[in-house]
Amino acid sequence: MSNEDFDAREKFIYTLEWLLAVTKRYSGGLQFGLAHIDYDSPKILAETYGAQQTAHKLNEVLHILRKSFRKTDLLARVSADFWILVPFAPDEETLVDRIKYLIEAASVSGLQIVEHDISIFVLPNAAAGLDANVTALEFLAYLKKNHIALAKRELLLPAKE
């Protein structure tokens, strides 16, 4: 990852930790959307495509997604996962449709690598049962592990030949 990508990831993590702390403190006032795009295991991708090609393609997807969202939306890549933080409670269908369109557009550009699941979360609902001291990375791992129970909406976009 480039320095710009690393800085964006750190900004995303910092902002998510801040939002988690604020939502714990003020339980009713702040909502935001969080989308998770699961591109599978980095090990499986590396075995399938080679480590260097996988890293290159994942970085291409990251840059296209970053250009496609607004500057107020934060996007980060954590391993082979992409997380998009939308700092308000958007209309669910609008966010789902926008993400689906962007992923399909990336696929047409040859950036689709494997089948991927997209989970849309509305927070703080998904964070309700967590300890107040959970870190952003722990929270993302929790969402990824429990996405079926916690996601407001799930999409599966198949790989295109």
Phi and psi in radians as a Rosetta constraint file:
Dihedral C 1 N 2 CA 2 C 2 CIRCULARHARMONIC -1.338 0.35
Dihedral N 2 CA 2 C 2 N 3 CIRCULARHARMONIC 2.943 0.35
Dihedral C 2 N 3 CA 3 C 3 CIRCULARHARMONIC -1.044 0.35
Dihedral N 3 CA 3 C 3 N 4 CIRCULARHARMONIC -0.671 0.35
Dihedral C 3 N 4 CA 4 C 4 CIRCULARHARMONIC -1.078 0.35
Dihedral N 4 CA 4 C 4 N 5 CIRCULARHARMONIC -0.752 0.35
Dihedral C 4 N 5 CA 5 C 5 CIRCULARHARMONIC -1.152 0.35
Dihedral N 5 CA 5 C 5 N 6 CIRCULARHARMONIC -0.717 0.35
Dihedral C 5 N 6 CA 6 C 6 CIRCULARHARMONIC -1.119 0.35
Dihedral N 6 CA 6 C 6 N 7 CIRCULARHARMONIC -0.768 0.35
Dihedral C 6 N 7 CA 7 C 7 CIRCULARHARMONIC -1.083 0.35
Dihedral N 7 CA 7 C 7 N 8 CIRCULARHARMONIC -0.728 0.35
Dihedral C 7 N 8 CA 8 C 8 CIRCULARHARMONIC -1.123 0.35
Dihedral N 8 CA 8 C 8 N 9 CIRCULARHARMONIC -0.680 0.35
Dihedral C 8 N 9 CA 9 C 9 CIRCULARHARMONIC -1.125 0.35
Dihedral N 9 CA 9 C 9 N 10 CIRCULARHARMONIC -0.782 0.35
Dihedral C 9 N 10 CA 10 C 10 CIRCULARHARMONIC -1.096 0.35
Dihedral N 10 CA 10 C 10 N 11 CIRCULARHARMONIC -0.707 0.35
Dihedral C 10 N 11 CA 11 C 11 CIRCULARHARMONIC -1.092 0.35
Dihedral N 11 CA 11 C 11 N 12 CIRCULARHARMONIC -0.752 0.35
Dihedral C 11 N 12 CA 12 C 12 CIRCULARHARMONIC -1.046 0.35
Dihedral N 12 CA 12 C 12 N 13 CIRCULARHARMONIC -0.872 0.35
Dihedral C 12 N 13 CA 13 C 13 CIRCULARHARMONIC -1.068 0.35
Dihedral N 13 CA 13 C 13 N 14 CIRCULARHARMONIC -0.809 0.35
Dihedral C 13 N 14 CA 14 C 14 CIRCULARHARMONIC -1.044 0.35
Dihedral N 14 CA 14 C 14 N 15 CIRCULARHARMONIC -0.811 0.35
Dihedral C 14 N 15 CA 15 C 15 CIRCULARHARMONIC -1.131 0.35
Dihedral N 15 CA 15 C 15 N 16 CIRCULARHARMONIC -0.733 0.35
Dihedral C 15 N 16 CA 16 C 16 CIRCULARHARMONIC -1.106 0.35
Dihedral N 16 CA 16 C 16 N 17 CIRCULARHARMONIC -0.741 0.35
Dihedral C 16 N 17 CA 17 C 17 CIRCULARHARMONIC -1.083 0.35
Dihedral N 17 CA 17 C 17 N 18 CIRCULARHARMONIC -0.706 0.35
Dihedral C 17 N 18 CA 18 C 18 CIRCULARHARMONIC -1.092 0.35
Dihedral N 18 CA 18 C 18 N 19 CIRCULARHARMONIC -0.809 0.35
Dihedral C 18 N 19 CA 19 C 19 CIRCULARHARMONIC -1.107 0.35
Dihedral N 19 CA 19 C 19 N 20 CIRCULARHARMONIC -0.678 0.35
Dihedral C 19 N 20 CA 20 C 20 CIRCULARHARMONIC -1.099 0.35
Dihedral N 20 CA 20 C 20 N 21 CIRCULARHARMONIC -0.734 0.35
Dihedral C 20 N 21 CA 21 C 21 CIRCULARHARMONIC -1.135 0.35
Dihedral N 21 CA 21 C 21 N 22 CIRCULARHARMONIC -0.733 0.35
Dihedral C 21 N 22 CA 22 C 22 CIRCULARHARMONIC -1.153 0.35
Dihedral N 22 CA 22 C 22 N 23 CIRCULARHARMONIC -0.736 0.35
Dihedral C 22 N 23 CA 23 C 23 CIRCULARHARMONIC -1.169 0.35
Dihedral N 23 CA 23 C 23 N 24 CIRCULARHARMONIC -0.543 0.35
Dihedral C 23 N 24 CA 24 C 24 CIRCULARHARMONIC -1.213 0.35
Dihedral N 24 CA 24 C 24 N 25 CIRCULARHARMONIC -0.669 0.35
Dihedral C 24 N 25 CA 25 C 25 CIRCULARHARMONIC -1.290 0.35
Dihedral N 25 CA 25 C 25 N 26 CIRCULARHARMONIC -0.726 0.35
Dihedral C 25 N 26 CA 26 C 26 CIRCULARHARMONIC -2.145 0.35
Dihedral N 26 CA 26 C 26 N 27 CIRCULARHARMONIC 1.430 0.35
Dihedral C 26 N 27 CA 27 C 27 CIRCULARHARMONIC -1.067 0.35
Dihedral N 27 CA 27 C 27 N 28 CIRCULARHARMONIC -0.479 0.35
Dihedral C 27 N 28 CA 28 C 28 CIRCULARHARMONIC -1.800 0.35
Dihedral N 28 CA 28 C 28 N 29 CIRCULARHARMONIC -0.281 0.35
Dihedral C 28 N 29 CA 29 C 29 CIRCULARHARMONIC -1.561 0.35
Dihedral N 29 CA 29 C 29 N 30 CIRCULARHARMONIC -0.473 0.35
Dihedral C 29 N 30 CA 30 C 30 CIRCULARHARMONIC -2.063 0.35
Dihedral N 30 CA 30 C 30 N 31 CIRCULARHARMONIC 2.229 0.35
Dihedral C 30 N 31 CA 31 C 31 CIRCULARHARMONIC -2.266 0.35
Dihedral N 31 CA 31 C 31 N 32 CIRCULARHARMONIC 2.633 0.35
Dihedral C 31 N 32 CA 32 C 32 CIRCULARHARMONIC -2.666 0.35
Dihedral N 32 CA 32 C 32 N 33 CIRCULARHARMONIC 2.799 0.35
Dihedral C 32 N 33 CA 33 C 33 CIRCULARHARMONIC -1.752 0.35
Dihedral N 33 CA 33 C 33 N 34 CIRCULARHARMONIC 2.590 0.35
Dihedral C 33 N 34 CA 34 C 34 CIRCULARHARMONIC -2.424 0.35
Dihedral N 34 CA 34 C 34 N 35 CIRCULARHARMONIC 2.159 0.35
Dihedral C 34 N 35 CA 35 C 35 CIRCULARHARMONIC -1.943 0.35
Dihedral N 35 CA 35 C 35 N 36 CIRCULARHARMONIC 2.440 0.35
Dihedral C 35 N 36 CA 36 C 36 CIRCULARHARMONIC -2.089 0.35
Dihedral N 36 CA 36 C 36 N 37 CIRCULARHARMONIC 2.168 0.35
Dihedral C 36 N 37 CA 37 C 37 CIRCULARHARMONIC -1.924 0.35
Dihedral N 37 CA 37 C 37 N 38 CIRCULARHARMONIC 1.977 0.35
Dihedral C 37 N 38 CA 38 C 38 CIRCULARHARMONIC -1.678 0.35
Dihedral N 38 CA 38 C 38 N 39 CIRCULARHARMONIC 1.904 0.35
Dihedral C 38 N 39 CA 39 C 39 CIRCULARHARMONIC -1.678 0.35
Dihedral N 39 CA 39 C 39 N 40 CIRCULARHARMONIC 0.358 0.35
Dihedral C 39 N 40 CA 40 C 40 CIRCULARHARMONIC 1.479 0.35
Dihedral N 40 CA 40 C 40 N 41 CIRCULARHARMONIC -3.094 0.35
Dihedral C 40 N 41 CA 41 C 41 CIRCULARHARMONIC -1.321 0.35
Dihedral N 41 CA 41 C 41 N 42 CIRCULARHARMONIC 2.372 0.35
Dihedral C 41 N 42 CA 42 C 42 CIRCULARHARMONIC -1.036 0.35
Dihedral N 42 CA 42 C 42 N 43 CIRCULARHARMONIC -0.567 0.35
Dihedral C 42 N 43 CA 43 C 43 CIRCULARHARMONIC -1.151 0.35
Dihedral N 43 CA 43 C 43 N 44 CIRCULARHARMONIC -0.773 0.35
Dihedral C 43 N 44 CA 44 C 44 CIRCULARHARMONIC -1.134 0.35
Dihedral N 44 CA 44 C 44 N 45 CIRCULARHARMONIC -0.748 0.35
Dihedral C 44 N 45 CA 45 C 45 CIRCULARHARMONIC -1.081 0.35
Dihedral N 45 CA 45 C 45 N 46 CIRCULARHARMONIC -0.766 0.35
Dihedral C 45 N 46 CA 46 C 46 CIRCULARHARMONIC -1.129 0.35
Dihedral N 46 CA 46 C 46 N 47 CIRCULARHARMONIC -0.686 0.35
Dihedral C 46 N 47 CA 47 C 47 CIRCULARHARMONIC -1.179 0.35
Dihedral N 47 CA 47 C 47 N 48 CIRCULARHARMONIC -0.591 0.35
Dihedral C 47 N 48 CA 48 C 48 CIRCULARHARMONIC -1.375 0.35
Dihedral N 48 CA 48 C 48 N 49 CIRCULARHARMONIC -0.789 0.35
Dihedral C 48 N 49 CA 49 C 49 CIRCULARHARMONIC -1.984 0.35
Dihedral N 49 CA 49 C 49 N 50 CIRCULARHARMONIC -0.171 0.35
Dihedral C 49 N 50 CA 50 C 50 CIRCULARHARMONIC 1.608 0.35
Dihedral N 50 CA 50 C 50 N 51 CIRCULARHARMONIC 2.494 0.35
Dihedral C 50 N 51 CA 51 C 51 CIRCULARHARMONIC -1.070 0.35
Dihedral N 51 CA 51 C 51 N 52 CIRCULARHARMONIC -0.774 0.35
Dihedral C 51 N 52 CA 52 C 52 CIRCULARHARMONIC -1.169 0.35
Dihedral N 52 CA 52 C 52 N 53 CIRCULARHARMONIC -0.778 0.35
Dihedral C 52 N 53 CA 53 C 53 CIRCULARHARMONIC -1.147 0.35
Dihedral N 53 CA 53 C 53 N 54 CIRCULARHARMONIC -0.682 0.35
Dihedral C 53 N 54 CA 54 C 54 CIRCULARHARMONIC -1.089 0.35
Dihedral N 54 CA 54 C 54 N 55 CIRCULARHARMONIC -0.849 0.35
Dihedral C 54 N 55 CA 55 C 55 CIRCULARHARMONIC -1.044 0.35
Dihedral N 55 CA 55 C 55 N 56 CIRCULARHARMONIC -0.736 0.35
Dihedral C 55 N 56 CA 56 C 56 CIRCULARHARMONIC -1.095 0.35
Dihedral N 56 CA 56 C 56 N 57 CIRCULARHARMONIC -0.831 0.35
Dihedral C 56 N 57 CA 57 C 57 CIRCULARHARMONIC -1.140 0.35
Dihedral N 57 CA 57 C 57 N 58 CIRCULARHARMONIC -0.737 0.35
Dihedral C 57 N 58 CA 58 C 58 CIRCULARHARMONIC -1.100 0.35
Dihedral N 58 CA 58 C 58 N 59 CIRCULARHARMONIC -0.662 0.35
Dihedral C 58 N 59 CA 59 C 59 CIRCULARHARMONIC -1.163 0.35
Dihedral N 59 CA 59 C 59 N 60 CIRCULARHARMONIC -0.648 0.35
Dihedral C 59 N 60 CA 60 C 60 CIRCULARHARMONIC -1.082 0.35
Dihedral N 60 CA 60 C 60 N 61 CIRCULARHARMONIC -0.792 0.35
Dihedral C 60 N 61 CA 61 C 61 CIRCULARHARMONIC -1.062 0.35
Dihedral N 61 CA 61 C 61 N 62 CIRCULARHARMONIC -0.778 0.35
Dihedral C 61 N 62 CA 62 C 62 CIRCULARHARMONIC -1.001 0.35
Dihedral N 62 CA 62 C 62 N 63 CIRCULARHARMONIC -0.803 0.35
Dihedral C 62 N 63 CA 63 C 63 CIRCULARHARMONIC -1.193 0.35
Dihedral N 63 CA 63 C 63 N 64 CIRCULARHARMONIC -0.681 0.35
Dihedral C 63 N 64 CA 64 C 64 CIRCULARHARMONIC -1.163 0.35
Dihedral N 64 CA 64 C 64 N 65 CIRCULARHARMONIC -0.762 0.35
Dihedral C 64 N 65 CA 65 C 65 CIRCULARHARMONIC -1.099 0.35
Dihedral N 65 CA 65 C 65 N 66 CIRCULARHARMONIC -0.751 0.35
Dihedral C 65 N 66 CA 66 C 66 CIRCULARHARMONIC -1.057 0.35
Dihedral N 66 CA 66 C 66 N 67 CIRCULARHARMONIC -0.687 0.35
Dihedral C 66 N 67 CA 67 C 67 CIRCULARHARMONIC -1.215 0.35
Dihedral N 67 CA 67 C 67 N 68 CIRCULARHARMONIC -0.466 0.35
Dihedral C 67 N 68 CA 68 C 68 CIRCULARHARMONIC -1.455 0.35
Dihedral N 68 CA 68 C 68 N 69 CIRCULARHARMONIC -0.383 0.35
Dihedral C 68 N 69 CA 69 C 69 CIRCULARHARMONIC -1.679 0.35
Dihedral N 69 CA 69 C 69 N 70 CIRCULARHARMONIC 2.886 0.35
Dihedral C 69 N 70 CA 70 C 70 CIRCULARHARMONIC -1.233 0.35
Dihedral N 70 CA 70 C 70 N 71 CIRCULARHARMONIC 2.820 0.35
Dihedral C 70 N 71 CA 71 C 71 CIRCULARHARMONIC -1.163 0.35
Dihedral N 71 CA 71 C 71 N 72 CIRCULARHARMONIC -0.410 0.35
Dihedral C 71 N 72 CA 72 C 72 CIRCULARHARMONIC -1.398 0.35
Dihedral N 72 CA 72 C 72 N 73 CIRCULARHARMONIC -0.248 0.35
Dihedral C 72 N 73 CA 73 C 73 CIRCULARHARMONIC -1.576 0.35
Dihedral N 73 CA 73 C 73 N 74 CIRCULARHARMONIC 2.395 0.35
Dihedral C 73 N 74 CA 74 C 74 CIRCULARHARMONIC -1.867 0.35
Dihedral N 74 CA 74 C 74 N 75 CIRCULARHARMONIC 2.385 0.35
Dihedral C 74 N 75 CA 75 C 75 CIRCULARHARMONIC -2.203 0.35
Dihedral N 75 CA 75 C 75 N 76 CIRCULARHARMONIC 2.353 0.35
Dihedral C 75 N 76 CA 76 C 76 CIRCULARHARMONIC -2.441 0.35
Dihedral N 76 CA 76 C 76 N 77 CIRCULARHARMONIC 2.602 0.35
Dihedral C 76 N 77 CA 77 C 77 CIRCULARHARMONIC -1.884 0.35
Dihedral N 77 CA 77 C 77 N 78 CIRCULARHARMONIC 2.184 0.35
Dihedral C 77 N 78 CA 78 C 78 CIRCULARHARMONIC -2.097 0.35
Dihedral N 78 CA 78 C 78 N 79 CIRCULARHARMONIC 1.829 0.35
Dihedral C 78 N 79 CA 79 C 79 CIRCULARHARMONIC 1.101 0.35
Dihedral N 79 CA 79 C 79 N 80 CIRCULARHARMONIC -2.087 0.35
Dihedral C 79 N 80 CA 80 C 80 CIRCULARHARMONIC -1.797 0.35
Dihedral N 80 CA 80 C 80 N 81 CIRCULARHARMONIC 0.209 0.35
Dihedral C 80 N 81 CA 81 C 81 CIRCULARHARMONIC -1.771 0.35
Dihedral N 81 CA 81 C 81 N 82 CIRCULARHARMONIC 2.540 0.35
Dihedral C 81 N 82 CA 82 C 82 CIRCULARHARMONIC -2.001 0.35
Dihedral N 82 CA 82 C 82 N 83 CIRCULARHARMONIC 2.357 0.35
Dihedral C 82 N 83 CA 83 C 83 CIRCULARHARMONIC -2.161 0.35
Dihedral N 83 CA 83 C 83 N 84 CIRCULARHARMONIC 2.317 0.35
Dihedral C 83 N 84 CA 84 C 84 CIRCULARHARMONIC -2.135 0.35
Dihedral N 84 CA 84 C 84 N 85 CIRCULARHARMONIC 2.112 0.35
Dihedral C 84 N 85 CA 85 C 85 CIRCULARHARMONIC -1.817 0.35
Dihedral N 85 CA 85 C 85 N 86 CIRCULARHARMONIC 2.069 0.35
Dihedral C 85 N 86 CA 86 C 86 CIRCULARHARMONIC -1.914 0.35
Dihedral N 86 CA 86 C 86 N 87 CIRCULARHARMONIC 1.893 0.35
Dihedral C 86 N 87 CA 87 C 87 CIRCULARHARMONIC -1.366 0.35
Dihedral N 87 CA 87 C 87 N 88 CIRCULARHARMONIC 0.755 0.35
Dihedral C 87 N 88 CA 88 C 88 CIRCULARHARMONIC -2.866 0.35
Dihedral N 88 CA 88 C 88 N 89 CIRCULARHARMONIC 2.991 0.35
Dihedral C 88 N 89 CA 89 C 89 CIRCULARHARMONIC -1.567 0.35
Dihedral N 89 CA 89 C 89 N 90 CIRCULARHARMONIC 1.641 0.35
Dihedral C 89 N 90 CA 90 C 90 CIRCULARHARMONIC -1.331 0.35
Dihedral N 90 CA 90 C 90 N 91 CIRCULARHARMONIC 2.829 0.35
Dihedral C 90 N 91 CA 91 C 91 CIRCULARHARMONIC -1.055 0.35
Dihedral N 91 CA 91 C 91 N 92 CIRCULARHARMONIC 2.144 0.35
Dihedral C 91 N 92 CA 92 C 92 CIRCULARHARMONIC -0.937 0.35
Dihedral N 92 CA 92 C 92 N 93 CIRCULARHARMONIC -0.833 0.35
Dihedral C 92 N 93 CA 93 C 93 CIRCULARHARMONIC -1.125 0.35
Dihedral N 93 CA 93 C 93 N 94 CIRCULARHARMONIC -0.623 0.35
Dihedral C 93 N 94 CA 94 C 94 CIRCULARHARMONIC -1.103 0.35
Dihedral N 94 CA 94 C 94 N 95 CIRCULARHARMONIC -0.801 0.35
Dihedral C 94 N 95 CA 95 C 95 CIRCULARHARMONIC -1.136 0.35
Dihedral N 95 CA 95 C 95 N 96 CIRCULARHARMONIC -0.791 0.35
Dihedral C 95 N 96 CA 96 C 96 CIRCULARHARMONIC -1.053 0.35
Dihedral N 96 CA 96 C 96 N 97 CIRCULARHARMONIC -0.855 0.35
Dihedral C 96 N 97 CA 97 C 97 CIRCULARHARMONIC -1.096 0.35
Dihedral N 97 CA 97 C 97 N 98 CIRCULARHARMONIC -0.701 0.35
Dihedral C 97 N 98 CA 98 C 98 CIRCULARHARMONIC -1.121 0.35
Dihedral N 98 CA 98 C 98 N 99 CIRCULARHARMONIC -0.798 0.35
Dihedral C 98 N 99 CA 99 C 99 CIRCULARHARMONIC -1.141 0.35
Dihedral N 99 CA 99 C 99 N 100 CIRCULARHARMONIC -0.759 0.35
Dihedral C 99 N 100 CA 100 C 100 CIRCULARHARMONIC -1.061 0.35
Dihedral N 100 CA 100 C 100 N 101 CIRCULARHARMONIC -0.761 0.35
Dihedral C 100 N 101 CA 101 C 101 CIRCULARHARMONIC -1.081 0.35
Dihedral N 101 CA 101 C 101 N 102 CIRCULARHARMONIC -0.777 0.35
Dihedral C 101 N 102 CA 102 C 102 CIRCULARHARMONIC -1.138 0.35
Dihedral N 102 CA 102 C 102 N 103 CIRCULARHARMONIC -0.708 0.35
Dihedral C 102 N 103 CA 103 C 103 CIRCULARHARMONIC -1.175 0.35
Dihedral N 103 CA 103 C 103 N 104 CIRCULARHARMONIC -0.721 0.35
Dihedral C 103 N 104 CA 104 C 104 CIRCULARHARMONIC -1.140 0.35
Dihedral N 104 CA 104 C 104 N 105 CIRCULARHARMONIC -0.658 0.35
Dihedral C 104 N 105 CA 105 C 105 CIRCULARHARMONIC -1.121 0.35
Dihedral N 105 CA 105 C 105 N 106 CIRCULARHARMONIC -0.691 0.35
Dihedral C 105 N 106 CA 106 C 106 CIRCULARHARMONIC -1.131 0.35
Dihedral N 106 CA 106 C 106 N 107 CIRCULARHARMONIC -0.622 0.35
Dihedral C 106 N 107 CA 107 C 107 CIRCULARHARMONIC -1.111 0.35
Dihedral N 107 CA 107 C 107 N 108 CIRCULARHARMONIC -0.746 0.35
Dihedral C 107 N 108 CA 108 C 108 CIRCULARHARMONIC -1.075 0.35
Dihedral N 108 CA 108 C 108 N 109 CIRCULARHARMONIC -0.569 0.35
Dihedral C 108 N 109 CA 109 C 109 CIRCULARHARMONIC -1.396 0.35
Dihedral N 109 CA 109 C 109 N 110 CIRCULARHARMONIC 0.100 0.35
Dihedral C 109 N 110 CA 110 C 110 CIRCULARHARMONIC 1.442 0.35
Dihedral N 110 CA 110 C 110 N 111 CIRCULARHARMONIC 0.321 0.35
Dihedral C 110 N 111 CA 111 C 111 CIRCULARHARMONIC -1.735 0.35
Dihedral N 111 CA 111 C 111 N 112 CIRCULARHARMONIC -0.033 0.35
Dihedral C 111 N 112 CA 112 C 112 CIRCULARHARMONIC -1.359 0.35
Dihedral N 112 CA 112 C 112 N 113 CIRCULARHARMONIC 2.324 0.35
Dihedral C 112 N 113 CA 113 C 113 CIRCULARHARMONIC -1.866 0.35
Dihedral N 113 CA 113 C 113 N 114 CIRCULARHARMONIC -0.887 0.35
Dihedral C 113 N 114 CA 114 C 114 CIRCULARHARMONIC -2.533 0.35
Dihedral N 114 CA 114 C 114 N 115 CIRCULARHARMONIC 3.072 0.35
Dihedral C 114 N 115 CA 115 C 115 CIRCULARHARMONIC -1.028 0.35
Dihedral N 115 CA 115 C 115 N 116 CIRCULARHARMONIC 2.583 0.35
Dihedral C 115 N 116 CA 116 C 116 CIRCULARHARMONIC -2.566 0.35
Dihedral N 116 CA 116 C 116 N 117 CIRCULARHARMONIC 2.547 0.35
Dihedral C 116 N 117 CA 117 C 117 CIRCULARHARMONIC -1.697 0.35
Dihedral N 117 CA 117 C 117 N 118 CIRCULARHARMONIC 2.508 0.35
Dihedral C 117 N 118 CA 118 C 118 CIRCULARHARMONIC -2.133 0.35
Dihedral N 118 CA 118 C 118 N 119 CIRCULARHARMONIC 2.168 0.35
Dihedral C 118 N 119 CA 119 C 119 CIRCULARHARMONIC -1.993 0.35
Dihedral N 119 CA 119 C 119 N 120 CIRCULARHARMONIC 2.343 0.35
Dihedral C 119 N 120 CA 120 C 120 CIRCULARHARMONIC -1.959 0.35
Dihedral N 120 CA 120 C 120 N 121 CIRCULARHARMONIC 2.175 0.35
Dihedral C 120 N 121 CA 121 C 121 CIRCULARHARMONIC -2.017 0.35
Dihedral N 121 CA 121 C 121 N 122 CIRCULARHARMONIC 2.485 0.35
Dihedral C 121 N 122 CA 122 C 122 CIRCULARHARMONIC -1.920 0.35
Dihedral N 122 CA 122 C 122 N 123 CIRCULARHARMONIC 2.116 0.35
Dihedral C 122 N 123 CA 123 C 123 CIRCULARHARMONIC -1.943 0.35
Dihedral N 123 CA 123 C 123 N 124 CIRCULARHARMONIC 2.536 0.35
Dihedral C 123 N 124 CA 124 C 124 CIRCULARHARMONIC -1.558 0.35
Dihedral N 124 CA 124 C 124 N 125 CIRCULARHARMONIC 0.067 0.35
Dihedral C 124 N 125 CA 125 C 125 CIRCULARHARMONIC -0.872 0.35
Dihedral N 125 CA 125 C 125 N 126 CIRCULARHARMONIC -0.790 0.35
Dihedral C 125 N 126 CA 126 C 126 CIRCULARHARMONIC -1.278 0.35
Dihedral N 126 CA 126 C 126 N 127 CIRCULARHARMONIC -0.267 0.35
Dihedral C 126 N 127 CA 127 C 127 CIRCULARHARMONIC -1.741 0.35
Dihedral N 127 CA 127 C 127 N 128 CIRCULARHARMONIC 0.028 0.35
Dihedral C 127 N 128 CA 128 C 128 CIRCULARHARMONIC -0.996 0.35
Dihedral N 128 CA 128 C 128 N 129 CIRCULARHARMONIC -0.685 0.35
Dihedral C 128 N 129 CA 129 C 129 CIRCULARHARMONIC -1.617 0.35
Dihedral N 129 CA 129 C 129 N 130 CIRCULARHARMONIC 0.148 0.35
Dihedral C 129 N 130 CA 130 C 130 CIRCULARHARMONIC -1.585 0.35
Dihedral N 130 CA 130 C 130 N 131 CIRCULARHARMONIC 2.690 0.35
Dihedral C 130 N 131 CA 131 C 131 CIRCULARHARMONIC -1.086 0.35
Dihedral N 131 CA 131 C 131 N 132 CIRCULARHARMONIC 2.537 0.35
Dihedral C 131 N 132 CA 132 C 132 CIRCULARHARMONIC -1.131 0.35
Dihedral N 132 CA 132 C 132 N 133 CIRCULARHARMONIC -0.372 0.35
Dihedral C 132 N 133 CA 133 C 133 CIRCULARHARMONIC -1.706 0.35
Dihedral N 133 CA 133 C 133 N 134 CIRCULARHARMONIC 0.234 0.35
Dihedral C 133 N 134 CA 134 C 134 CIRCULARHARMONIC -1.163 0.35
Dihedral N 134 CA 134 C 134 N 135 CIRCULARHARMONIC 2.414 0.35
Dihedral C 134 N 135 CA 135 C 135 CIRCULARHARMONIC -1.427 0.35
Dihedral N 135 CA 135 C 135 N 136 CIRCULARHARMONIC 2.888 0.35
Dihedral C 135 N 136 CA 136 C 136 CIRCULARHARMONIC -1.075 0.35
Dihedral N 136 CA 136 C 136 N 137 CIRCULARHARMONIC -0.753 0.35
Dihedral C 136 N 137 CA 137 C 137 CIRCULARHARMONIC -1.157 0.35
Dihedral N 137 CA 137 C 137 N 138 CIRCULARHARMONIC -0.643 0.35
Dihedral C 137 N 138 CA 138 C 138 CIRCULARHARMONIC -1.137 0.35
Dihedral N 138 CA 138 C 138 N 139 CIRCULARHARMONIC -0.694 0.35
Dihedral C 138 N 139 CA 139 C 139 CIRCULARHARMONIC -1.115 0.35
Dihedral N 139 CA 139 C 139 N 140 CIRCULARHARMONIC -0.772 0.35
Dihedral C 139 N 140 CA 140 C 140 CIRCULARHARMONIC -1.103 0.35
Dihedral N 140 CA 140 C 140 N 141 CIRCULARHARMONIC -0.712 0.35
Dihedral C 140 N 141 CA 141 C 141 CIRCULARHARMONIC -1.105 0.35
Dihedral N 141 CA 141 C 141 N 142 CIRCULARHARMONIC -0.700 0.35
Dihedral C 141 N 142 CA 142 C 142 CIRCULARHARMONIC -1.081 0.35
Dihedral N 142 CA 142 C 142 N 143 CIRCULARHARMONIC -0.796 0.35
Dihedral C 142 N 143 CA 143 C 143 CIRCULARHARMONIC -1.111 0.35
Dihedral N 143 CA 143 C 143 N 144 CIRCULARHARMONIC -0.756 0.35
Dihedral C 143 N 144 CA 144 C 144 CIRCULARHARMONIC -1.081 0.35
Dihedral N 144 CA 144 C 144 N 145 CIRCULARHARMONIC -0.777 0.35
Dihedral C 144 N 145 CA 145 C 145 CIRCULARHARMONIC -1.170 0.35
Dihedral N 145 CA 145 C 145 N 146 CIRCULARHARMONIC -0.631 0.35
Dihedral C 145 N 146 CA 146 C 146 CIRCULARHARMONIC -1.929 0.35
Dihedral N 146 CA 146 C 146 N 147 CIRCULARHARMONIC 0.454 0.35
Dihedral C 146 N 147 CA 147 C 147 CIRCULARHARMONIC -1.048 0.35
Dihedral N 147 CA 147 C 147 N 148 CIRCULARHARMONIC -0.566 0.35
Dihedral C 147 N 148 CA 148 C 148 CIRCULARHARMONIC -1.138 0.35
Dihedral N 148 CA 148 C 148 N 149 CIRCULARHARMONIC -0.723 0.35
Dihedral C 148 N 149 CA 149 C 149 CIRCULARHARMONIC -1.389 0.35
Dihedral N 149 CA 149 C 149 N 150 CIRCULARHARMONIC -0.536 0.35
Dihedral C 149 N 150 CA 150 C 150 CIRCULARHARMONIC -1.747 0.35
Dihedral N 150 CA 150 C 150 N 151 CIRCULARHARMONIC -0.398 0.35
Dihedral C 150 N 151 CA 151 C 151 CIRCULARHARMONIC -1.239 0.35
Dihedral N 151 CA 151 C 151 N 152 CIRCULARHARMONIC 2.450 0.35
Dihedral C 151 N 152 CA 152 C 152 CIRCULARHARMONIC -1.288 0.35
Dihedral N 152 CA 152 C 152 N 153 CIRCULARHARMONIC -0.525 0.35
Dihedral C 152 N 153 CA 153 C 153 CIRCULARHARMONIC -2.675 0.35
Dihedral N 153 CA 153 C 153 N 154 CIRCULARHARMONIC 2.504 0.35
Dihedral C 153 N 154 CA 154 C 154 CIRCULARHARMONIC -2.168 0.35
Dihedral N 154 CA 154 C 154 N 155 CIRCULARHARMONIC 2.426 0.35
Dihedral C 154 N 155 CA 155 C 155 CIRCULARHARMONIC -2.234 0.35
Dihedral N 155 CA 155 C 155 N 156 CIRCULARHARMONIC 2.565 0.35
Dihedral C 155 N 156 CA 156 C 156 CIRCULARHARMONIC -2.211 0.35
Dihedral N 156 CA 156 C 156 N 157 CIRCULARHARMONIC 2.047 0.35
Dihedral C 156 N 157 CA 157 C 157 CIRCULARHARMONIC -1.848 0.35
Dihedral N 157 CA 157 C 157 N 158 CIRCULARHARMONIC 2.014 0.35
Dihedral C 157 N 158 CA 158 C 158 CIRCULARHARMONIC -1.291 0.35
Dihedral N 158 CA 158 C 158 N 159 CIRCULARHARMONIC 2.681 0.35
Dihedral C 158 N 159 CA 159 C 159 CIRCULARHARMONIC -1.169 0.35
Dihedral N 159 CA 159 C 159 N 160 CIRCULARHARMONIC 2.477 0.35
Dihedral C 159 N 160 CA 160 C 160 CIRCULARHARMONIC -1.804 0.35
Dihedral N 160 CA 160 C 160 N 161 CIRCULARHARMONIC 2.461 0.35
